[in-house]
Amino acid sequence: MAAKAAASARATGPLPAHADIAIVGAGIMGLGIAHNLALLGQRNIVVLDAHTLAWGASGRNGGGLRQQWSTEMNIRLMQESLEICGAFAQQVGINIWMRQGGYLFLARTKTTLERLERSVALQNRCDVPTRQISVDDVQAIVPEINVEPYVGACFNPTDAIVFPWPFLWGYARAAARRGVAIFTETPLTAIDRRGDDFVLTTPRGSLTAGRVICAAGAWSPEVARLAGGTLPDWPARHEILSTEPLKPFLKPMVSVLESGLYFSQSLRGEVVGGISQDDPRDSTVRMGSRLGFVEKLARGMIQVIPRLAEVKVVRQWAGPYDMSPDGTPIVGELPGVPGFFVCCGFSGHGFMMAPVVSRYYALALRGKEKHPLFDAWSAQRFAGGGIVGDGDGGNDGSGAPREDMIIG
Amino acid sequence: MAKKIILCRCEDVTLHDVNNAVASGFGELEEVKRYTGFGTGPCQGKECLREVALAIAAATGKPPAAMQPFTTRPPLCPTPLRLFAAGAASTDDDDDDDDDNGSGDGR
């Protein structure tokens, strides 16, 4: 074949004997951390993944990027994440199919509306131009919506969607170009200690590592267990579907907070959507597709836009959310396992957070800058099996305010 | 020439695109699917899976028989939302044997 020698993003051959930093998980978070570390001059980075690129949650999500959050930290982080995404195509050299059509949150009840109102005020203080709008305004934005069941909405025109897959090729290629070795289809079978180092064993051989970063999403608790640590997050199956491509008609991502329904039209023209399901808590990752999900989502989508009834479903699939007990991510050195760092527990929002979080994670590992997220999201809060207070979102001094805008 | 040979008609994926994916280090069907988007359109790979698998085999030298097909996604054919909405919410249809990539090792 006359295929030109494009730079291979994937390492081949045997594992190196040693890595200064080994990253477990080649999703957007792990690759983002690797890329940013390499940009900051870190050498000798190895990324390991049990599967192929985009196989896990990074390749299975809806690609939504929103700044409508209820805590200042999340709002500001997502403002920065959007900026990074806006520049990504040019800096990394790949099209991420980004479309800034906004996010529209519909409220069925006054209670939800008031809940949204509180967040909008905070978002506006952070210069996010979210507006509380009437149902008439909703129809002006998306004329196809049947507004009858709703009492109001909020809309931020600067929220966006992307196509998730290219982020992985982009980060992987950029990282590989700077010397990061990415080994896919290389599952970890053991993590042992040898002096100050870790020994990582895989079917491909083993390597020693000075520091290990676990960015394995919903698989993180399994990885932590190999290292003799404990993580409190768990996997939750979330299903999603895609329709046939349609002419562009739907600008914003549409979401109903009460049911966890969301859908948007991608730049490929497909309508992509999901909805919360009431599953019992899983202990292992499960990704089977279910008919009950499509039925529930179909009813939800048709209720919002009746004309979608004739639109055809083309495919459905599932991916694991990495659920944290308090909905807040889990970062930093894992208590009891010095040198083993985690970046997980993003509870369904890790993809949109990764562009900015991976940058701050690299800055912290290089000792350049410690973003406040490392205190607010510290893995230390679970040390000793401590139970997290069920914070009500208030600032009562009992810890960080709890995020209210978690979908799913 | 390879730029003009279309292997996946739903998503306009050419032989050149597949060769490019392989040259970039992505030679598994699951990877090529995600890298090129082949097999994600209305036919869901029913027309193109074999063609793409043969193209990967030619580019990598791997025997076609050694290649794992990608996970088949429901529904069987494009189906209107209206028909699903009319379904009796079956909550007990958990298809655990149909987890991604079948066998327990995730492949």
Interface residues (C-beta under 8 A of the other chain):
Chain A: M1 A2 A3 K4 A5 A6 A7 S8 A9 R10 T12 A50 H51 T52 L53 A54 W55 G59 W165 L168 W169 R173 E185 S242 T243 E244 P245 R286 M287 G288 S289 R290 L291 G292 V294 E295 K296 L297 A298 R299 M301 I302 L308 A309 E310 V311 K312 V313 V314 R315 Q316 W317 A318
Chain B: A2 N19 N20 V22 A23 S24 G25 F26 E28 E30 E31 R34 Y35 G37 T40 G41 P42 Q44 A58 A59 T71 R73 P74 P75 P78 T79 P80 L81 R82 F84 A85 G87 A88 A89 S90 T91 D93 D94 D95 D96 D97 D98 D99 D100 G106
